[in-house]
Amino acid sequence: MRPSGEILFMTKKDIRAIVLKKRGLISPAEKAGKDRAIMQRLLGMDTVKDAKTVVLYASFKSEADTFLLMDEMLKSGKKMILPRVEGSELGLYEIKDPAKELAPGMMGILEPATGDDRKDSCRADINEADIVIVPGVAFDIAGGRLGYGKGYYDKLLARRKRSIPLIALSYEEQIWEGRLPLDPHDVKMDCVVTDKREIWTDGKR
């Protein structure tokens, strides 16, 4: 997806604005169908079926919905870990009941509520995960990811001590034609799952 016209260079800010506008124009009915398609495609992947511990996130506004996905993964017996904004980084916590254990955090995004009685006992580490499911604004077919500009996930993913499959959820409207402008610290995805396809990078599967 690229706007028409001769454009030699676009900044990350430019691309974010274009893609967020396009994503925001998806109608509620169309979004619901796309969300179901993404969930079914993701849950059908062997990489996901075999995973026992999953890092996921609570979707926000026009993002692909993750709440039904959380329920399905918990029903299948997977350990579910969600992020919480803590200063300039993300802390990770195990969640067993999203309806009771999530509360609005930064920008109103739902995240693990961590009272003193459960903070330490529920704390988790990214290296426990079998897969990490990552949000984002735009993606390309080489696994390039453009986030929201705060760098939270790049810092989180930099804490990995081993290779863990990184899977992004995206509508087709978020797939950028060509290559996204990436910085050296930007982490690429192993797979982008859309409402129409799985985009695996570097021959990984």
N, C-alpha and C positions, 0 to 999 in steps of 0.2 A: 504494500500500500504506500503510495507516494503521491503527493498532490501534483497536478499537471503543471507544466511550465518548466522553464530551464532554471534549475536551482543547483548552483555549484557546491554550496556548503550549507548545512543546516546544523544548528547547535542542538544540544540535548534539550534545552528549554523549548526550542521551536518544535521538535518532534513530540515532546510531551504534550504540548498544547494541541497539536493536530490529532494525536491518537486519543487523548482524553476526550476531546470533542466528539470524535467519531464513535468512541465507545459509549459516550453518554447519549447518543442518538438512537441506540438500540432500544426498541420498544419493550415494555414489560413482558408482553406475550412472547416476542421473539427471544428475549433474554431467558425466559423460563425454559424454552425448548433447547437453547444453546447450553444452558447449565446442565440439563439432563444428559445431553449428548457428551459433554465433557466428563461428567461423573461416570457414565457408563464406559466410556473409552478408557478412562484412568483405572477404574476398578477391574477392567478386563486385562490389564497388563500384567504379565508374569512378575515383573519387578515389584509391582505393588502387591500382588497376591502373596508373594513370598515374604514381604516385609513384616516384621513383628513390631517394630517401633518406628513411628512416623512423626516427623516434625511437620506441622501444618500451620495454618493461620486463620484468623477470623476475617472473612471477606468484608469489604466496606464499600458502600455506595454502589458504583457501577461495575465493580469487580465480579468476575465469575464466582458464583455462590459456592461457599465451602461448608455451609452448615449441614446440609443433607449428607455431604461427604463425610463429615465428622461422625454423624450418627451411624452411617454404614460401616465405617472403619471400627468404631467402638463395638458395634454389634458383632463384628467378625473377630473380636478379641484382640485387636491391635492396641498397643500402648500409644497414647496420643499425647504429643508434646506441643505446646503453643508458646509463642513469644510474648514478652512483656517489655515495654520500653523502660529502661533503667538508665537515666542519664543520657549518654550518647551511644549506648549500646543496647542490645536485646538480651534479656535474661530468658531462660527457658524453664517451663514448668509443666509437669504432667497434669492432664485434665481427664477426669472420669465422667463428669456430668456438666457439659457446657451450659445448660440452662441455669445451673446453680453456681458454677465456679468462674464465670466470666463477668467482667464489669467494664464499663466504658473507661478508656484510658486516653492517651494522646489523640486529639482530634475526634474523640468519641468512638474510636475503634475499640471493639471488645477485646479484652486481653485477660489473662489469668489474674484473679483477685488474690492478693497474697498478704493476708493478715499474719501477724506474728505466729499464730498457732499452726500455720501450714506452710509458711514460706520455705523453711529449710527442708521439711520432709517431702515437699513436692518439687523441689528444684531438680532440674535435669541438665544434661550436658549434650551438646550436639553430636559428640562422638558415640553416644548410645544409639543414634538413629541408623536405621537401615536405608531410609530414603528421606530427603528433605524436599518438601513442596513449597515453592517460592512464588510470591506475588510479583507483579511488575506492571509497567505501563506499556512497553513495547518490546518486541523480540524480533530477531532475524533468524534465517534458516541455518545459520552457523552456530546458533546457541547464544548469540549476543543478547544481553538483557539491559534494558533501560528502566531503572527504578524510579522512585519518587524524589530522588535528589538528596536524601539525608545520609545515605551510606550505611544504614543499619544492617542490611543483609550482607553487604560486602564484608563488614567487620565480623558478623556472625560466622559466615562461611570461611573466613580466614582462620577461624579457631579449629577447623577440622584437622585431625592428626592422621587421617586415612581417607581414602577415596570413598565418598558416599554419593550415590546417584542424586543428582539435582534435577527436579522436574518442575517446570513452570506451567501454570494454567493460563490460557489465553483464548480470547475470541479471535476468529480469523481477522477481524478488523484491526487487531493489534499487531499483526505480522507486518513488519516493515520491509518493503522491497529494497534489495541491496543490503548494505552493511550498516549497522548502527555505529555512531562514533563512540568508541570505547576508550577508557583510560586503562593504564596498566593494572590498577587494582580492581577493575570490574571483572567479576567472576562470571564465566559462561555456564549455561545450562547444558545438561546432558540430553534433555528431552523437553520439548514444548508440546503440550497436549492442547489441541484446540477442539472446537465443536465439529471439525471436519477431518482432522488427521492427527497423527503423531509425527513430530519432527525430531528425529534422532540425529545427533551430531557426532562427528568423528567416528562414524561406524559403530557407535555403542548401541547396545540393545539389551 
